[in-house]
Amino acid sequence: MSTPADLTAYLVATAQGDQAAFEQLYAATRAKLYGVVLRILRRNDLADEVIQETYLKIWGSAGSFDPSRASPITWMVTIARNRAIDLVRKRSEASLEEEPEAMDVAADSPDPLAARELSEDLQRLMTCIGALDSDRKQMVLLAYYDGLSREQLAAKFERPVNTIKTWLRRSLIEIRDCLGS
């Protein structure tokens, strides 16, 4: 796994036209960026398109990266996220041919039993999350509801990334154990 220092070095070399560094940057970050874009677009074909545009933008803008303003992954995620959001805005009025699932008509009212079970499960989950220490509760919600990266959480909580990883893992174990009981 590449460190932020590695990614910064790849970006600096990419800004100078180093294709090998760009390939390393791509290999080190493509999964993260693809995950961000796919979560927004929910379609592989659109996510592939946005990822290609994102890396073209990164190639052309690598010289403008400022490590004092953001971590390399945060800078790249911002580019990918903005490209995906732009595409969503452009496609806000999709045709039925492009979105065949729009033809599926939902029932006028949800299944009452399913709604009750979902409500009970959500209530149990919120109770378990509420039992966490306040910092850890906030961290879990920021990570899994707002989509903040470990690096962003580390900056927000002023802790090393490895500490954040450990806290998230332990918090999820506590939640899982709480739900299991």
C-alpha positions as a Markdown table, in Angstrom:
| # | Residue | x | y | z |
|---|---|---|---|---|
| 1 | Met | 0.0 | 0.0 | 0.0 |
| 2 | Ser | 1.4 | 3.4 | -0.9 |
| 3 | Thr | 1.8 | 6.0 | 1.7 |
| 4 | Pro | 0.8 | 9.7 | 1.3 |
| 5 | Ala | 4.5 | 10.5 | 0.7 |
| 6 | Asp | 4.6 | 7.9 | -2.1 |
| 7 | Leu | 1.5 | 9.4 | -3.7 |
| 8 | Thr | 2.9 | 12.9 | -3.4 |
| 9 | Ala | 6.1 | 11.7 | -5.1 |
| 10 | Tyr | 4.1 | 10.1 | -7.9 |
| 11 | Leu | 2.1 | 13.3 | -8.4 |
| 12 | Val | 5.3 | 15.4 | -8.5 |
| 13 | Ala | 6.8 | 13.0 | -11.1 |
| 14 | Thr | 3.5 | 12.9 | -13.0 |
| 15 | Ala | 3.5 | 16.7 | -13.2 |
| 16 | Gln | 6.9 | 16.4 | -14.9 |
| 17 | Gly | 5.4 | 14.0 | -17.5 |
| 18 | Asp | 6.7 | 10.7 | -15.9 |
| 19 | Gln | 4.4 | 8.0 | -17.3 |
| 20 | Ala | 5.8 | 5.3 | -15.0 |
| 21 | Ala | 5.0 | 7.4 | -12.0 |
| 22 | Phe | 1.5 | 8.0 | -13.3 |
| 23 | Glu | 1.0 | 4.3 | -13.8 |
| 24 | Gln | 2.1 | 3.7 | -10.2 |
| 25 | Leu | -0.3 | 6.4 | -9.0 |
| 26 | Tyr | -3.1 | 4.8 | -10.9 |
| 27 | Ala | -2.4 | 1.4 | -9.5 |
| 28 | Ala | -2.2 | 2.7 | -6.0 |
| 29 | Thr | -5.4 | 4.7 | -6.1 |
| 30 | Arg | -7.8 | 3.3 | -8.7 |
| 31 | Ala | -9.7 | 1.1 | -6.3 |
| 32 | Lys | -10.4 | 3.9 | -3.9 |
| 33 | Leu | -11.4 | 6.4 | -6.6 |
| 34 | Tyr | -13.6 | 3.8 | -8.4 |
| 35 | Gly | -15.4 | 3.0 | -5.1 |
| 36 | Val | -16.1 | 6.7 | -4.5 |
| 37 | Val | -17.4 | 7.2 | -8.0 |
| 38 | Leu | -19.4 | 4.0 | -8.1 |
| 39 | Arg | -21.1 | 4.9 | -4.8 |
| 40 | Ile | -22.3 | 8.1 | -6.4 |
| 41 | Leu | -23.3 | 6.8 | -9.8 |
| 42 | Arg | -24.4 | 3.2 | -9.0 |
| 43 | Arg | -23.6 | 2.1 | -12.6 |
| 44 | Asn | -20.3 | 0.5 | -13.7 |
| 45 | Asp | -20.4 | 1.9 | -17.2 |
| 46 | Leu | -20.7 | 5.5 | -15.9 |
| 47 | Ala | -18.2 | 4.9 | -13.2 |
| 48 | Asp | -15.7 | 3.7 | -15.8 |
| 49 | Glu | -16.2 | 6.8 | -17.9 |
| 50 | Val | -15.8 | 9.1 | -14.9 |
| 51 | Ile | -12.6 | 7.3 | -13.7 |
| 52 | Gln | -11.1 | 7.8 | -17.2 |
| 53 | Glu | -11.9 | 11.5 | -17.1 |
| 54 | Thr | -10.6 | 11.7 | -13.5 |
| 55 | Tyr | -7.2 | 10.3 | -14.4 |
| 56 | Leu | -7.0 | 12.5 | -17.5 |
| 57 | Lys | -7.7 | 15.5 | -15.2 |
| 58 | Ile | -5.1 | 14.3 | -12.6 |
| 59 | Trp | -2.5 | 13.9 | -15.4 |
| 60 | Gly | -3.1 | 17.4 | -16.6 |
| 61 | Ser | -3.4 | 19.0 | -13.2 |
| 62 | Ala | -0.7 | 17.1 | -11.2 |
| 63 | Gly | 1.4 | 20.3 | -11.2 |
| 64 | Ser | -1.3 | 22.2 | -9.3 |
| 65 | Phe | -1.4 | 19.7 | -6.4 |
| 66 | Asp | -0.3 | 21.4 | -3.1 |
| 67 | Pro | 0.6 | 18.9 | -0.4 |
| 68 | Ser | 0.2 | 21.7 | 2.2 |
| 69 | Arg | -3.5 | 22.0 | 1.4 |
| 70 | Ala | -4.6 | 18.4 | 1.2 |
| 71 | Ser | -3.4 | 14.8 | 1.2 |
| 72 | Pro | -2.8 | 13.3 | -2.3 |
| 73 | Ile | -5.7 | 10.9 | -2.0 |
| 74 | Thr | -8.1 | 13.6 | -0.7 |
| 75 | Trp | -7.1 | 15.8 | -3.7 |
| 76 | Met | -7.8 | 13.0 | -6.1 |
| 77 | Val | -11.0 | 11.9 | -4.5 |
| 78 | Thr | -12.2 | 15.5 | -4.7 |
| 79 | Ile | -11.6 | 15.5 | -8.5 |
| 80 | Ala | -13.3 | 12.1 | -8.9 |
| 81 | Arg | -16.3 | 13.0 | -6.7 |
| 82 | Asn | -16.8 | 16.3 | -8.5 |
| 83 | Arg | -16.7 | 14.6 | -11.9 |
| 84 | Ala | -19.3 | 12.1 | -10.7 |
| 85 | Ile | -21.6 | 14.7 | -9.3 |
| 86 | Asp | -21.3 | 16.8 | -12.5 |
| 87 | Leu | -22.4 | 13.7 | -14.4 |
| 88 | Val | -25.3 | 13.1 | -12.1 |
| 89 | Arg | -26.4 | 16.7 | -12.6 |
| 90 | Lys | -26.2 | 16.4 | -16.4 |
| 91 | Arg | -28.2 | 13.2 | -16.3 |
| 92 | Ser | -30.9 | 14.4 | -13.9 |
| 93 | Glu | -33.6 | 14.0 | -16.6 |
| 94 | Ala | -32.8 | 10.5 | -17.8 |
| 95 | Ser | -34.9 | 8.8 | -20.4 |
| 96 | Leu | -36.6 | 5.4 | -19.8 |
| 97 | Glu | -34.2 | 3.8 | -22.4 |
| 98 | Glu | -31.2 | 4.9 | -20.3 |
| 99 | Glu | -32.8 | 3.9 | -17.0 |
| 100 | Pro | -34.9 | 0.8 | -17.6 |
| 101 | Glu | -35.4 | 0.3 | -13.8 |
| 102 | Ala | -37.5 | 3.4 | -13.9 |
| 103 | Met | -40.2 | 1.2 | -15.6 |
| 104 | Asp | -40.5 | -0.9 | -12.4 |
| 105 | Val | -43.6 | 0.5 | -10.6 |
| 106 | Ala | -43.4 | 0.4 | -6.8 |
| 107 | Ala | -46.4 | -0.4 | -4.7 |
| 108 | Asp | -48.5 | 2.5 | -3.5 |
| 109 | Ser | -47.6 | 1.7 | 0.1 |
| 110 | Pro | -44.7 | -0.3 | 1.5 |
| 111 | Asp | -45.2 | -3.7 | 3.0 |
| 112 | Pro | -46.1 | -2.9 | 6.6 |
| 113 | Leu | -44.2 | -6.0 | 8.0 |
| 114 | Ala | -41.0 | -5.2 | 6.1 |
| 115 | Ala | -41.2 | -1.5 | 7.1 |
| 116 | Arg | -41.6 | -2.6 | 10.8 |
| 117 | Glu | -38.7 | -5.0 | 10.6 |
| 118 | Leu | -36.5 | -2.4 | 8.9 |
| 119 | Ser | -37.5 | 0.2 | 11.6 |
| 120 | Glu | -36.7 | -2.3 | 14.4 |
| 121 | Asp | -33.3 | -3.2 | 12.8 |
| 122 | Leu | -32.5 | 0.5 | 12.4 |
| 123 | Gln | -33.5 | 1.2 | 16.0 |
| 124 | Arg | -31.2 | -1.6 | 17.2 |
| 125 | Leu | -28.4 | -0.3 | 15.1 |
| 126 | Met | -28.8 | 3.2 | 16.4 |
| 127 | Thr | -28.9 | 2.0 | 20.0 |
| 128 | Cys | -25.6 | 0.1 | 19.4 |
| 129 | Ile | -24.0 | 3.1 | 17.8 |
| 130 | Gly | -25.2 | 5.3 | 20.6 |
| 131 | Ala | -23.5 | 3.0 | 23.1 |
| 132 | Leu | -20.1 | 3.9 | 21.6 |
| 133 | Asp | -17.8 | 6.6 | 23.1 |
| 134 | Ser | -18.8 | 10.0 | 21.6 |
| 135 | Asp | -15.6 | 10.3 | 19.5 |
| 136 | Arg | -15.9 | 6.8 | 18.1 |
| 137 | Lys | -19.6 | 7.3 | 17.4 |
| 138 | Gln | -18.9 | 10.4 | 15.5 |
| 139 | Met | -16.1 | 8.7 | 13.6 |
| 140 | Val | -18.2 | 5.7 | 12.6 |
| 141 | Leu | -21.0 | 8.0 | 11.3 |
| 142 | Leu | -18.5 | 10.2 | 9.4 |
| 143 | Ala | -16.8 | 7.2 | 7.9 |
| 144 | Tyr | -19.9 | 5.1 | 7.0 |
| 145 | Tyr | -22.6 | 7.6 | 6.5 |
| 146 | Asp | -20.7 | 10.6 | 5.2 |
| 147 | Gly | -18.0 | 8.6 | 3.4 |
| 148 | Leu | -15.0 | 10.3 | 5.0 |
| 149 | Ser | -11.7 | 8.5 | 4.3 |
| 150 | Arg | -9.4 | 7.3 | 7.0 |
| 151 | Glu | -7.0 | 10.1 | 6.1 |
| 152 | Gln | -9.8 | 12.7 | 6.4 |
| 153 | Leu | -10.8 | 11.2 | 9.8 |
| 154 | Ala | -7.1 | 11.3 | 10.9 |
| 155 | Ala | -6.9 | 15.0 | 10.1 |
| 156 | Lys | -10.3 | 15.8 | 11.8 |
| 157 | Phe | -9.5 | 13.8 | 15.0 |
| 158 | Glu | -5.8 | 14.8 | 14.9 |
| 159 | Arg | -4.7 | 11.1 | 15.2 |
| 160 | Pro | -2.5 | 8.9 | 13.0 |
| 161 | Val | -4.3 | 6.9 | 10.3 |
| 162 | Asn | -3.4 | 3.6 | 11.9 |
| 163 | Thr | -5.1 | 4.7 | 15.1 |
| 164 | Ile | -8.2 | 5.6 | 13.1 |
| 165 | Lys | -8.2 | 2.2 | 11.4 |
| 166 | Thr | -7.9 | 0.5 | 14.8 |
| 167 | Trp | -10.7 | 2.6 | 16.4 |
| 168 | Leu | -13.0 | 2.0 | 13.4 |
| 169 | Arg | -12.3 | -1.7 | 13.5 |
| 170 | Arg | -12.9 | -1.9 | 17.3 |
| 171 | Ser | -16.1 | 0.2 | 17.0 |
| 172 | Leu | -17.5 | -2.1 | 14.3 |
| 173 | Ile | -16.7 | -5.1 | 16.5 |
| 174 | Glu | -18.6 | -3.5 | 19.4 |
| 175 | Ile | -21.5 | -2.8 | 17.1 |
| 176 | Arg | -21.5 | -6.3 | 15.7 |
| 177 | Asp | -21.4 | -7.8 | 19.2 |
| 178 | Cys | -24.2 | -5.5 | 20.4 |
| 179 | Leu | -26.4 | -6.5 | 17.4 |
| 180 | Gly | -25.7 | -10.1 | 18.0 |
| 181 | Ser | -26.9 | -10.1 | 21.5 |
